[in-house]
Amino acid sequence: MAKYRQSKIKRQHHVVRELEPGLRFLSSLPSVDGVIPGTISPKSGGQMGYSFQYFTPSGLKLIGRSSGAAQEIFVISARPHDVLQELQDHGFLPKPG
């Protein structure tokens, strides 16, 4: 698959269908410069949604989970803490504490 961008989302890898709404939300945030879906791994279990992994030099890394797969998601942002707060405020990530 050729690399290309659809809005701020880089399409180098396939995207797990259940994660599309979250990716669209991420790309709509002014503090996000780009979203790069990464590799997809098979998984078992019923947990679905997103989890924060860690901050990177260029933003942050998330893991998106569906019913049968987990996908890395790299978010490019100069303000990664703002992105994390937005994801928590809109229910994509649990609030700490």
MIVOBA-278477 format. One record per atom (N, C-alpha, C, O, CB): residue in three letters; residue number from 1; atom name; x, y, z. Coordinates in steps of 0.02 Angstrom, whole numbers, plus 50000, padded with zeros to 5 digits. Atoms other than C-alpha are relative to their C-alpha. Glycine has a CB too. Layout:
% residues N
vopa sekol torvex xx yy zz
ALA NUM CA X Y Z
...
This chain:
% residues 97
vopa sekol torvex xx yy zz
MET 1 N 50043 49941 50000
MET 1 CA 50000 50000 50000
MET 1 C 50045 50062 50000
MET 1 O 50092 50066 50040
MET 1 CB 49951 50000 50061
ALA 2 N 49961 49939 50004
ALA 2 CA 50071 50169 49953
ALA 2 C 49986 50045 50060
ALA 2 O 49932 50043 50090
ALA 2 CB 49985 50038 49935
LYS 3 N 50008 49954 49944
LYS 3 CA 50099 50299 50086
LYS 3 C 49964 50063 49975
LYS 3 O 49982 50092 49924
LYS 3 CB 50069 50019 50031
TYR 4 N 50032 49936 50016
TYR 4 CA 49978 50445 50081
TYR 4 C 49962 50024 50061
TYR 4 O 49952 49986 50109
TYR 4 CB 49952 49992 49940
ARG 5 N 50036 49970 49944
ARG 5 CA 49884 50561 50196
ARG 5 C 49929 50015 49981
ARG 5 O 49914 50038 49926
ARG 5 CB 50036 50064 50024
GLN 6 N 50070 49981 50006
GLN 6 CA 49699 50581 50218
GLN 6 C 49989 50046 50060
GLN 6 O 49986 50023 50116
GLN 6 CB 49950 49936 49999
SER 7 N 49999 49948 49949
SER 7 CA 49683 50743 50316
SER 7 C 50067 49994 50036
SER 7 O 50119 49997 50004
SER 7 CB 49940 49994 50050
LYS 8 N 49937 50006 49963
LYS 8 CA 49813 50724 50455
LYS 8 C 50021 49928 50011
LYS 8 O 50072 49915 50044
LYS 8 CB 49994 50035 50066
ILE 9 N 49987 50070 49988
ILE 9 CA 49809 50534 50452
ILE 9 C 50042 49970 49943
ILE 9 O 50020 49969 49886
ILE 9 CB 49934 49961 50008
LYS 10 N 49957 50031 50049
LYS 10 CA 49954 50450 50363
LYS 10 C 49977 49928 49990
LYS 10 O 49970 49891 50039
LYS 10 CB 50075 50003 50021
ARG 11 N 50025 50067 50015
ARG 11 CA 49896 50290 50277
ARG 11 C 50055 49957 49969
ARG 11 O 50057 49945 49909
ARG 11 CB 49940 50003 49951
GLN 12 N 49948 50046 50023
GLN 12 CA 50049 50178 50267
GLN 12 C 49979 49928 50015
GLN 12 O 49995 49882 49977
GLN 12 CB 50067 50016 50034
HIS 13 N 50024 50066 49980
HIS 13 CA 49969 50030 50356
HIS 13 C 49924 50000 49997
HIS 13 O 49892 50053 49993
HIS 13 CB 50025 49981 50072
HIS 14 N 50072 50006 49993
HIS 14 CA 49792 49966 50361
HIS 14 C 49980 50027 50068
HIS 14 O 50022 50033 50112
HIS 14 CB 49976 49927 49990
VAL 15 N 50025 49975 49937
VAL 15 CA 49684 50035 50500
VAL 15 C 49944 49954 50023
VAL 15 O 49900 49936 49984
VAL 15 CB 49976 50074 49994
VAL 16 N 50053 50040 49971
VAL 16 CA 49576 49931 50616
VAL 16 C 49936 50042 49997
VAL 16 O 49935 50098 50023
VAL 16 CB 50017 49977 50073
ARG 17 N 50063 49963 50013
ARG 17 CA 49398 49983 50571
ARG 17 C 49971 50032 50063
ARG 17 O 49948 50089 50060
ARG 17 CB 49949 49953 49969
GLU 18 N 50030 49973 49938
GLU 18 CA 49340 50006 50751
GLU 18 C 50038 50060 50027
GLU 18 O 50012 50096 50070
GLU 18 CB 49998 49945 50053
LEU 19 N 49960 49944 49976
LEU 19 CA 49479 50134 50779
LEU 19 C 49990 50064 49960
LEU 19 O 50013 50117 49980
LEU 19 CB 50073 49982 50000
GLU 20 N 50010 49942 50044
GLU 20 CA 49425 50251 50638
GLU 20 C 49971 50062 50035
GLU 20 O 49997 50116 50025
GLU 20 CB 49955 49981 49942
PRO 21 N 50027 49940 49967
PRO 21 CA 49316 50366 50747
PRO 21 C 50052 50036 50043
PRO 21 O 50054 50098 50044
PRO 21 CB 49940 49981 50042
GLY 22 N 49948 49970 49958
GLY 22 CA 49460 50395 50868
GLY 22 C 50054 50034 49959
GLY 22 O 50079 50087 49978
GLY 22 CB 50032 49948 50044
LEU 23 N 49951 49968 50044
LEU 23 CA 49581 50431 50726
LEU 23 C 49974 50064 49970
LEU 23 O 50010 50114 49965
LEU 23 CB 50021 49951 49944
ARG 24 N 50030 49939 50026
ARG 24 CA 49461 50556 50651
ARG 24 C 49998 50055 50053
ARG 24 O 50011 50113 50039
ARG 24 CB 49929 49986 49973
PHE 25 N 50000 49952 49946
PHE 25 CA 49442 50639 50821
PHE 25 C 50070 50029 50010
PHE 25 O 50079 50090 50016
PHE 25 CB 49975 49967 50065
LEU 26 N 49932 49976 49992
LEU 26 CA 49631 50648 50841
LEU 26 C 50020 50049 49946
LEU 26 O 50049 50101 49960
LEU 26 CB 50049 49941 50000
SER 27 N 49981 49956 50055
SER 27 CA 49653 50725 50670
SER 27 C 49963 50066 50001
SER 27 O 49985 50114 49969
SER 27 CB 49988 49965 49933
SER 28 N 50037 49937 49997
SER 28 CA 49523 50858 50711
SER 28 C 50029 50048 50052
SER 28 O 50011 50107 50053
SER 28 CB 49928 49986 50016
LEU 29 N 49973 49958 49947
LEU 29 CA 49622 50924 50860
LEU 29 C 50052 50049 49973
LEU 29 O 50097 50029 49935
LEU 29 CB 50031 49958 50055
PRO 30 N 49951 49952 50024
PRO 30 CA 49718 51086 50827
PRO 30 C 50071 49986 50025
PRO 30 O 50120 50005 49992
PRO 30 CB 49980 50070 50021
SER 31 N 49933 50014 49972
SER 31 CA 49862 51025 50937
SER 31 C 50033 49939 49968
SER 31 O 50091 49924 49984
SER 31 CB 49994 49988 50075
VAL 32 N 49972 50058 50034
VAL 32 CA 49888 50872 50825
VAL 32 C 50023 50020 49930
VAL 32 O 49986 50049 49891
VAL 32 CB 49948 49942 49996
ASP 33 N 49972 49986 50066
ASP 33 CA 50003 50889 50674
ASP 33 C 49993 49940 49954
ASP 33 O 49991 49948 49893
ASP 33 CB 50073 50021 50006
GLY 34 N 50006 50059 50041
GLY 34 CA 49987 50710 50614
GLY 34 C 49985 49938 50042
GLY 34 O 50000 49936 50102
GLY 34 CB 50064 49989 49960
VAL 35 N 50017 50064 49967
VAL 35 CA 49925 50535 50656
VAL 35 C 50027 49945 49954
VAL 35 O 50012 49943 49895
VAL 35 CB 49922 49993 50011
ILE 36 N 49969 50054 50039
ILE 36 CA 50023 50382 50601
ILE 36 C 49979 49933 50030
ILE 36 O 50007 49912 50081
ILE 36 CB 50077 50007 49998
PRO 37 N 50017 50068 49977
PRO 37 CA 49936 50213 50624
PRO 37 C 50058 49953 49984
PRO 37 O 50085 49954 49929
PRO 37 CB 49934 49975 49967
GLY 38 N 49943 50045 50009
GLY 38 CA 50069 50080 50647
GLY 38 C 49977 49929 49988
GLY 38 O 49924 49916 49960
GLY 38 CB 50044 50002 50060
THR 39 N 50013 50070 50013
THR 39 CA 50076 49893 50643
THR 39 C 49941 49973 50040
THR 39 O 49924 49999 50094
THR 39 CB 50062 49959 50016
ILE 40 N 50057 50032 49969
ILE 40 CA 49929 49783 50687
ILE 40 C 50022 49931 50024
ILE 40 O 50053 49893 49987
ILE 40 CB 49939 49995 49951
SER 41 N 49985 50066 49971
SER 41 CA 49949 49632 50802
SER 41 C 49936 49966 50020
SER 41 O 49889 49999 50044
SER 41 CB 50048 50007 50061
PRO 42 N 50060 50035 49976
PRO 42 CA 49821 49497 50836
PRO 42 C 50000 49999 50077
PRO 42 O 50052 49999 50108
PRO 42 CB 49998 49927 49973
LYS 43 N 50006 50004 49927
LYS 43 CA 49755 49492 51014
LYS 43 C 49937 49963 50018
LYS 43 O 49891 49956 49977
LYS 43 CB 50001 50071 50033
SER 44 N 50060 50031 49975
SER 44 CA 49630 49400 51117
SER 44 C 49973 50042 50058
SER 44 O 50008 50085 50083
SER 44 CB 50013 49926 50023
GLY 45 N 50030 49962 49946
GLY 45 CA 49513 49467 51248
GLY 45 C 49950 50050 49973
GLY 45 O 49947 50063 49913
GLY 45 CB 50054 50036 50040
GLY 46 N 50054 49956 50021
GLY 46 CA 49370 49588 51245
GLY 46 C 50011 50073 50010
GLY 46 O 49969 50114 49992
GLY 46 CB 49939 49981 50035
GLN 47 N 49988 49929 49987
GLN 47 CA 49451 49751 51297
GLN 47 C 50006 50038 49934
GLN 47 O 50045 50019 49891
GLN 47 CB 50063 50010 50043
MET 48 N 49998 49959 50060
MET 48 CA 49419 49883 51165
MET 48 C 50014 50072 50020
MET 48 O 49998 50093 50077
MET 48 CB 49934 49995 49960
GLY 49 N 49987 49929 49987
GLY 49 CA 49473 50065 51153
GLY 49 C 50074 50017 49994
GLY 49 O 50112 49981 49962
GLY 49 CB 49975 50018 50069
TYR 50 N 49933 49973 50005
TYR 50 CA 49633 50163 51173
TYR 50 C 50034 49999 50067
TYR 50 O 50002 50003 50119
TYR 50 CB 49998 50071 49972
SER 51 N 49960 49992 49939
SER 51 CA 49773 50164 51299
SER 51 C 50063 50041 49982
SER 51 O 50092 50033 49929
SER 51 CB 50019 49931 50031
PHE 52 N 49940 49960 50007
PHE 52 CA 49915 50288 51321
PHE 52 C 50060 49957 50017
PHE 52 O 50060 49921 50067
PHE 52 CB 49997 50064 50046
GLN 53 N 49939 50038 49987
GLN 53 CA 50088 50210 51310
GLN 53 C 50055 50045 50029
GLN 53 O 50076 50034 50086
GLN 53 CB 50025 49967 49936
TYR 54 N 49947 49955 49976
TYR 54 CA 50218 50349 51325
TYR 54 C 50006 50059 49953
TYR 54 O 49981 50059 49897
TYR 54 CB 50067 49962 50005
PHE 55 N 49985 49942 50041
PHE 55 CA 50275 50518 51262
PHE 55 C 50062 49983 49958
PHE 55 O 50107 49948 49981
PHE 55 CB 50012 50063 50043
THR 56 N 49944 50008 50045
THR 56 CA 50394 50519 51114
THR 56 C 50031 50068 49987
THR 56 O 50001 50119 50006
THR 56 CB 49979 49966 49932
PRO 57 N 49971 49935 50016
PRO 57 CA 50513 50656 51055
PRO 57 C 49956 50043 49955
PRO 57 O 49960 50105 49955
PRO 57 CB 50068 49991 49967
SER 58 N 50042 49962 50046
SER 58 CA 50383 50704 50924
SER 58 C 49926 50001 50020
SER 58 O 49885 50029 49983
SER 58 CB 50006 49971 49931
GLY 59 N 50071 50000 49980
GLY 59 CA 50220 50676 51022
GLY 59 C 49986 49946 50051
GLY 59 O 50011 49949 50107
GLY 59 CB 49956 49990 49939
LEU 60 N 50016 50054 49954
LEU 60 CA 50148 50519 51100
LEU 60 C 49980 49937 49962
LEU 60 O 49963 49939 49903
LEU 60 CB 49944 50021 50047
LYS 61 N 50020 50064 50029
LYS 61 CA 50110 50336 51069
LYS 61 C 49940 49973 50037
LYS 61 O 49937 49974 50099
LYS 61 CB 50059 49948 50002
LEU 62 N 50060 50032 49973
LEU 62 CA 49941 50254 51094
LEU 62 C 49996 49929 49973
LEU 62 O 50028 49912 49923
LEU 62 CB 49937 50041 49982
ILE 63 N 50018 50065 50026
ILE 63 CA 49880 50077 51074
ILE 63 C 49924 50000 49993
ILE 63 O 49888 50015 50040
ILE 63 CB 50025 49940 50047
GLY 64 N 50072 50007 50012
GLY 64 CA 49708 50053 50996
GLY 64 C 49983 49926 49997
GLY 64 O 50017 49888 49963
GLY 64 CB 49979 50036 49935
ARG 65 N 50020 50070 49998
ARG 65 CA 49619 49889 51030
ARG 65 C 49929 49991 49974
ARG 65 O 49884 50029 49990
ARG 65 CB 50006 49972 50072
SER 66 N 50067 50021 50022
SER 66 CA 49473 49807 50942
SER 66 C 49988 49930 50027
SER 66 O 50027 49907 50069
SER 66 CB 49993 50003 49921
SER 67 N 50015 50067 49975
SER 67 CA 49394 49638 50971
SER 67 C 50052 49948 49982
SER 67 O 50058 49898 50017
SER 67 CB 49933 49978 49974
GLY 68 N 49952 50051 50020
GLY 68 CA 49532 49545 50879
GLY 68 C 50069 50026 49983
GLY 68 O 50111 49987 49959
GLY 68 CB 49974 49964 49943
ALA 69 N 49936 49972 50020
ALA 69 CA 49678 49663 50853
ALA 69 C 50020 50059 50044
ALA 69 O 49978 50091 50075
ALA 69 CB 49999 50021 49927
ALA 70 N 49973 49941 49967
ALA 70 CA 49790 49794 50931
ALA 70 C 50044 50036 49950
ALA 70 O 50081 50004 49912
ALA 70 CB 50041 49980 50065
GLN 71 N 49962 49961 50049
GLN 71 CA 49867 49935 50831
GLN 71 C 50036 50058 50035
GLN 71 O 50006 50093 50076
GLN 71 CB 49954 50027 49945
GLU 72 N 49962 49943 49975
GLU 72 CA 50005 50059 50873
GLU 72 C 49975 50063 49964
GLU 72 O 49959 50061 49905
GLU 72 CB 50076 49991 49988
ILE 73 N 50020 49936 50030
ILE 73 CA 49957 50241 50844
ILE 73 C 50049 50053 50026
ILE 73 O 50053 50065 50086
ILE 73 CB 49925 50019 50017
PHE 74 N 49953 49947 49982
PHE 74 CA 50088 50378 50842
PHE 74 C 49968 50067 49984
PHE 74 O 49943 50077 49929
PHE 74 CB 50068 49992 49963
VAL 75 N 50030 49934 50008
VAL 75 CA 50026 50556 50866
VAL 75 C 50056 50051 50000
VAL 75 O 50097 50054 50047
VAL 75 CB 49948 50015 50058
ILE 76 N 49950 49949 50006
ILE 76 CA 50136 50698 50807
ILE 76 C 49971 50065 50026
ILE 76 O 49919 50089 50002
ILE 76 CB 50025 50008 49925
SER 77 N 50026 49939 49970
SER 77 CA 50114 50854 50913
SER 77 C 50055 50036 50038
SER 77 O 50097 50004 50071
SER 77 CB 49941 49985 50047
ALA 78 N 49954 49959 49959
ALA 78 CA 50215 50996 50988
ALA 78 C 49972 50007 50071
ALA 78 O 50008 50028 50116
ALA 78 CB 50010 50070 49967
ARG 79 N 50032 49994 49935
ARG 79 CA 50091 50992 51134
ARG 79 C 49967 49933 50019
ARG 79 O 49906 49930 50024
ARG 79 CB 49947 50057 50000
PRO 80 N 50029 50066 49987
PRO 80 CA 50068 50806 51177
PRO 80 C 49959 49997 50064
PRO 80 O 49912 49958 50068
PRO 80 CB 50055 49949 50004
HIS 81 N 50040 50001 49938
HIS 81 CA 50004 50843 51353
HIS 81 C 49929 50026 49987
HIS 81 O 49881 50003 50018
HIS 81 CB 50034 50042 50055
ASP 82 N 50066 49975 50019
ASP 82 CA 49861 50943 51276
ASP 82 C 49959 49946 49965
ASP 82 O 49899 49939 49976
ASP 82 CB 50006 50062 49956
VAL 83 N 50034 50055 50036
VAL 83 CA 49819 50797 51161
VAL 83 C 49975 49948 50050
VAL 83 O 49919 49924 50045
VAL 83 CB 50048 49968 49947
LEU 84 N 50019 50049 49949
LEU 84 CA 49818 50677 51308
LEU 84 C 49940 50024 50040
LEU 84 O 49894 49985 50054
LEU 84 CB 50059 49985 50047
GLN 85 N 50056 49972 49962
GLN 85 CA 49702 50793 51405
GLN 85 C 49935 49999 49959
GLN 85 O 49883 49982 49986
GLN 85 CB 50017 50072 50021
GLU 86 N 50059 50002 50044
GLU 86 CA 49582 50807 51256
GLU 86 C 49972 49929 49994
GLU 86 O 49911 49919 49997
GLU 86 CB 50018 50027 49930
LEU 87 N 50022 50069 50004
LEU 87 CA 49576 50618 51239
LEU 87 C 49965 49978 50064
LEU 87 O 49915 49941 50061
LEU 87 CB 50059 49953 49985
GLN 88 N 50032 50016 49936
GLN 88 CA 49534 50602 51424
GLN 88 C 49933 50037 50007
GLN 88 O 49884 50007 50029
GLN 88 CB 50047 50018 50058
ASP 89 N 50061 49960 49993
ASP 89 CA 49405 50742 51419
ASP 89 C 49943 49973 49956
ASP 89 O 49884 49980 49974
ASP 89 CB 50014 50072 49982
HIS 90 N 50051 50024 50046
HIS 90 CA 49313 50661 51272
HIS 90 C 49988 49924 50007
HIS 90 O 49954 49895 49965
HIS 90 CB 50020 50016 49928
GLY 91 N 50015 50070 49985
GLY 91 CA 49314 50485 51345
GLY 91 C 50037 49948 49960
GLY 91 O 50020 49889 49965
GLY 91 CB 49930 49990 49991
PHE 92 N 49961 50049 50037
PHE 92 CA 49440 50404 51229
PHE 92 C 50052 49965 50045
PHE 92 O 50072 49908 50031
PHE 92 CB 50035 50033 49942
LEU 93 N 49953 50027 49951
LEU 93 CA 49560 50376 51376
LEU 93 C 49972 50011 50070
LEU 93 O 49937 50060 50081
LEU 93 CB 50071 50032 49993
PRO 94 N 50022 49989 49931
PRO 94 CA 49524 50353 51561
PRO 94 C 50038 50058 50032
PRO 94 O 50097 50069 50017
PRO 94 CB 50008 49936 50042
LYS 95 N 49967 49945 49963
LYS 95 CA 49561 50501 51673
LYS 95 C 50042 49969 50056
LYS 95 O 50021 49920 50087
LYS 95 CB 49947 50050 50029
PRO 96 N 49957 50028 49947
PRO 96 CA 49704 50470 51796
PRO 96 C 49968 50009 50069
PRO 96 O 49929 50055 50081
PRO 96 CB 50069 50033 49999
GLY 97 N 50022 49994 49931
GLY 97 CA 49669 50440 51979
GLY 97 C 49935 49971 50013
GLY 97 O 49911 49972 50069
GLY 97 CB 49999 50068 50021
